[in-house]
Amino acid sequence: MRAIKRRGAVERIRDFIDYRVPPHIPVKRVKSRLTAPVASFTFDDFPASAAHNGAVLLEEYGAVGTFYVAGGLCGGADGDTSYFDKADLVDLVRRGHEIGDHTFAHIHVPRHDRAALDEDRTRNARFVSDVAGDVIATSFAYPFGHASITAKRYYSRHFACCRGTAPGINSGSLDLAQLKAVSLESSVFDPKALAHILEKAKAENGWLIFYTHDVSGNPTPFGTEAGVLAGAVRACRDADIEILPVRNALARACFA
């Protein structure tokens, strides 16, 4: 969840290339078949507050979300932020939420070779199945939002779709190797812009994928206030934008 530490000019250039360039180079292109807009709410890492507050809030509106799991974070903490535990994961599955993959060790994927990515991916899949039973993640989210063309090719072969953090609405031609997203993080989200985003999604029959981390009354810069999340969910409902987990929205976009 924390930002990557910069180690000088070379690293800054590499991070710029990994974040700015890949979103403009489609790797797994499909034409959207959506005839009406849809929205997905996703939670990266995921902090315990996302499971306890975010999931409950979505359920109050008759919706479920997508929780991207990095198994190595289970039971851990980062400052005042506590991550999910095994009981949280089991409970989310029981309540119908989607479990996505976020690497096991929350790695910066462009910095690892194929063998390392294989080992990490297998380890995370094993963690999820050992804890939650017959659960197979069909969607992936890049830690830190950084991809690289090589990473996009790798993960798009193993997952039906991958989500980044490059801002935008998914419409027209979709890159399933790096779907666009809208941040709800307290450090960047502007509630005043929400109405425009929803109007644009409706005009384009687009797929909006919101993302955040913790959900609380006093969120980290990477998280969201519960009231802000509730406002976004309520705004989607008021705009007649159906809320679906990523797997269901993907099916709608690909197969109508």
PLY file of the C-alpha trace (Angstrom):
ply
format ascii 1.0
element vertex 256
property float x
property float y
property float z
element edge 255
property int vertex1
property int vertex2
end_header
0.00 0.00 0.00
2.86 2.38 0.70
4.48 4.18 -2.22
7.67 2.75 -3.69
10.83 4.33 -2.31
12.77 6.15 -4.99
16.46 5.30 -5.33
17.66 7.96 -7.74
17.29 9.14 -11.31
17.49 5.68 -12.91
14.74 4.32 -10.69
12.57 7.38 -11.33
12.95 6.86 -15.07
12.12 3.16 -14.77
9.07 3.92 -12.64
7.93 6.53 -15.16
8.24 4.01 -17.99
6.43 1.32 -16.01
3.55 3.60 -15.07
3.15 5.95 -18.04
3.94 3.85 -21.09
2.20 0.43 -20.67
-1.37 1.83 -20.42
-0.96 3.14 -23.98
0.17 -0.20 -25.44
-2.72 -2.71 -25.47
-1.75 -6.34 -24.97
-5.12 -8.13 -24.66
-7.60 -6.09 -26.64
-11.32 -6.88 -26.86
-14.28 -4.82 -28.00
-16.71 -3.95 -25.24
-20.20 -5.33 -25.71
-21.74 -3.32 -22.90
-25.09 -1.78 -23.73
-25.33 -0.01 -20.38
-22.70 1.27 -17.93
-21.49 -0.83 -15.01
-19.28 -0.10 -11.99
-17.01 -2.24 -9.83
-15.63 -1.37 -6.40
-12.25 -2.92 -5.63
-9.96 -3.00 -2.61
-6.23 -3.61 -2.89
-4.02 -5.49 -0.39
-6.59 -5.48 1.58
-6.73 -3.82 5.01
-9.07 -5.30 7.60
-11.16 -2.13 7.48
-11.95 -2.81 3.82
-13.40 -6.17 4.78
-15.20 -4.91 7.86
-16.42 -1.52 6.63
-16.18 -1.52 2.84
-17.83 -4.89 2.30
-20.66 -4.14 4.72
-21.30 -0.79 3.07
-21.57 -2.38 -0.38
-23.91 -5.03 0.97
-26.20 -2.33 2.36
-26.78 -1.32 -1.26
-27.24 -4.92 -2.42
-23.80 -5.11 -4.02
-20.54 -7.00 -3.57
-16.96 -5.98 -4.31
-13.62 -7.37 -5.47
-10.86 -7.79 -2.90
-7.33 -8.18 -4.24
-5.38 -10.47 -1.94
-1.64 -10.43 -1.29
-1.28 -13.49 0.93
1.97 -12.31 2.47
0.15 -9.40 4.10
-2.32 -11.66 5.93
-2.31 -10.94 9.65
0.25 -8.17 9.27
0.24 -4.43 9.79
1.78 -1.29 8.31
1.87 1.43 10.91
-1.70 1.86 12.14
-3.12 -0.17 9.27
-3.96 -3.81 10.03
-4.42 -6.18 7.11
-6.99 -8.92 6.69
-6.74 -12.23 8.49
-7.80 -15.68 7.31
-11.24 -15.37 8.91
-11.86 -12.18 6.92
-11.03 -13.96 3.67
-13.30 -16.90 4.43
-16.14 -14.59 5.46
-15.91 -12.46 2.31
-16.16 -15.55 0.12
-19.14 -16.79 2.12
-20.89 -13.44 1.58
-20.38 -13.54 -2.19
-17.52 -11.09 -2.68
-14.90 -11.75 -5.32
-11.31 -12.59 -4.41
-8.70 -11.34 -6.87
-4.94 -11.79 -7.01
-2.47 -9.07 -5.97
0.74 -11.20 -5.86
1.74 -13.00 -2.67
4.53 -10.69 -1.52
3.07 -7.46 -2.94
5.96 -7.28 -5.35
6.84 -4.64 -7.89
6.30 -6.97 -10.84
8.41 -5.18 -13.50
11.50 -5.89 -11.38
11.11 -9.67 -11.41
11.81 -12.33 -14.03
9.36 -14.98 -15.17
10.58 -17.63 -12.74
10.06 -15.28 -9.79
6.60 -14.28 -11.05
5.67 -17.95 -11.45
6.77 -18.76 -7.91
4.94 -15.80 -6.41
1.73 -16.39 -8.39
1.65 -20.08 -7.48
2.25 -19.26 -3.84
-0.63 -16.78 -3.72
-3.02 -19.18 -5.45
-2.07 -21.89 -2.95
-2.60 -19.49 -0.05
-6.10 -18.57 -1.22
-7.16 -22.17 -1.84
-5.69 -23.37 1.48
-7.64 -20.68 3.36
-10.85 -20.29 1.38
-11.25 -23.65 -0.36
-12.31 -23.94 -3.99
-11.60 -20.31 -4.90
-9.67 -19.42 -8.06
-8.86 -15.77 -8.74
-9.80 -14.76 -12.27
-8.71 -11.13 -12.03
-5.42 -9.50 -11.05
-4.39 -6.04 -9.86
-0.84 -4.73 -10.25
0.75 -3.71 -6.92
1.58 0.01 -6.98
-0.18 0.16 -10.36
3.11 -0.53 -12.17
3.05 -3.03 -15.02
5.57 -3.07 -17.95
4.73 -4.69 -21.26
6.39 -7.95 -20.25
4.37 -8.11 -17.02
1.15 -7.37 -18.91
1.82 -10.25 -21.26
2.65 -12.57 -18.37
-0.35 -11.84 -16.14
-2.84 -11.61 -19.00
-2.01 -15.23 -19.84
-2.89 -16.34 -16.32
-5.87 -14.13 -15.50
-8.99 -13.21 -17.45
-8.29 -9.53 -16.79
-5.79 -7.32 -15.01
-6.44 -3.92 -13.43
-3.99 -1.08 -13.17
-4.27 2.39 -11.67
-4.06 4.49 -14.82
-7.12 6.75 -14.61
-10.05 6.41 -16.95
-13.22 4.63 -17.98
-13.12 1.32 -19.84
-15.18 1.64 -23.02
-14.92 0.87 -26.71
-11.74 -1.17 -27.09
-10.70 -2.66 -23.73
-7.19 -3.73 -22.80
-7.87 -6.66 -20.48
-4.17 -6.75 -19.62
-4.42 -3.35 -17.92
-7.89 -2.02 -17.29
-8.23 1.63 -16.31
-9.50 2.63 -12.89
-10.75 5.54 -10.82
-9.05 6.14 -7.48
-11.13 6.76 -4.36
-7.98 7.34 -2.31
-8.23 10.30 0.03
-5.04 11.85 -1.34
-6.39 12.19 -4.90
-10.16 11.70 -5.09
-12.30 14.76 -5.73
-15.96 14.08 -4.84
-16.98 17.06 -6.98
-15.71 15.23 -10.07
-17.85 12.14 -9.44
-20.96 13.40 -11.24
-18.94 14.10 -14.39
-17.31 10.66 -14.25
-20.69 8.96 -13.98
-22.15 11.03 -16.80
-19.23 10.10 -19.03
-19.61 6.41 -18.16
-23.29 6.54 -19.07
-22.60 8.34 -22.34
-19.99 5.72 -23.32
-21.70 2.64 -21.83
-18.45 2.32 -19.94
-17.09 0.14 -17.17
-16.00 2.11 -14.13
-13.59 0.36 -11.77
-13.13 2.21 -8.49
-10.24 1.27 -6.24
-9.00 2.05 -2.75
-7.33 0.38 0.24
-8.51 1.00 3.82
-12.00 2.30 4.62
-12.48 4.22 7.85
-13.37 7.53 9.45
-9.70 8.50 9.38
-8.19 6.81 6.33
-4.59 6.73 5.22
-3.69 8.67 2.05
-4.28 5.39 0.21
-7.70 4.78 1.75
-11.17 6.24 1.72
-13.53 7.69 4.29
-16.55 5.47 4.77
-18.83 8.38 3.92
-17.03 9.02 0.64
-17.29 5.36 -0.35
-20.98 5.37 0.56
-21.46 8.49 -1.52
-19.85 6.89 -4.56
-21.93 3.73 -4.23
-25.11 5.75 -3.74
-24.27 7.97 -6.73
-23.92 4.89 -8.95
-27.29 3.64 -7.78
-28.93 7.03 -8.33
-27.45 7.14 -11.85
-28.83 3.65 -12.62
-25.32 2.25 -13.00
-25.31 -1.40 -11.98
-22.62 -2.41 -9.48
-20.92 -5.73 -10.22
-17.72 -7.41 -9.03
-14.97 -7.44 -11.64
-15.60 -11.03 -12.76
-19.28 -10.32 -13.50
-18.61 -6.98 -15.16
-15.98 -8.66 -17.33
-18.48 -11.28 -18.44
-20.98 -8.54 -19.26
-18.39 -6.57 -21.22
-17.12 -9.57 -23.19
-20.30 -11.58 -23.70
-23.11 -9.05 -23.15
0 1
1 2
2 3
3 4
4 5
5 6
6 7
7 8
8 9
9 10
10 11
11 12
12 13
13 14
14 15
15 16
16 17
17 18
18 19
19 20
20 21
21 22
22 23
23 24
24 25
25 26
26 27
27 28
28 29
29 30
30 31
31 32
32 33
33 34
34 35
35 36
36 37
37 38
38 39
39 40
40 41
41 42
42 43
43 44
44 45
45 46
46 47
47 48
48 49
49 50
50 51
51 52
52 53
53 54
54 55
55 56
56 57
57 58
58 59
59 60
60 61
61 62
62 63
63 64
64 65
65 66
66 67
67 68
68 69
69 70
70 71
71 72
72 73
73 74
74 75
75 76
76 77
77 78
78 79
79 80
80 81
81 82
82 83
83 84
84 85
85 86
86 87
87 88
88 89
89 90
90 91
91 92
92 93
93 94
94 95
95 96
96 97
97 98
98 99
99 100
100 101
101 102
102 103
103 104
104 105
105 106
106 107
107 108
108 109
109 110
110 111
111 112
112 113
113 114
114 115
115 116
116 117
117 118
118 119
119 120
120 121
121 122
122 123
123 124
124 125
125 126
126 127
127 128
128 129
129 130
130 131
131 132
132 133
133 134
134 135
135 136
136 137
137 138
138 139
139 140
140 141
141 142
142 143
143 144
144 145
145 146
146 147
147 148
148 149
149 150
150 151
151 152
152 153
153 154
154 155
155 156
156 157
157 158
158 159
159 160
160 161
161 162
162 163
163 164
164 165
165 166
166 167
167 168
168 169
169 170
170 171
171 172
172 173
173 174
174 175
175 176
176 177
177 178
178 179
179 180
180 181
181 182
182 183
183 184
184 185
185 186
186 187
187 188
188 189
189 190
190 191
191 192
192 193
193 194
194 195
195 196
196 197
197 198
198 199
199 200
200 201
201 202
202 203
203 204
204 205
205 206
206 207
207 208
208 209
209 210
210 211
211 212
212 213
213 214
214 215
215 216
216 217
217 218
218 219
219 220
220 221
221 222
222 223
223 224
224 225
225 226
226 227
227 228
228 229
229 230
230 231
231 232
232 233
233 234
234 235
235 236
236 237
237 238
238 239
239 240
240 241
241 242
242 243
243 244
244 245
245 246
246 247
247 248
248 249
249 250
250 251
251 252
252 253
253 254
254 255
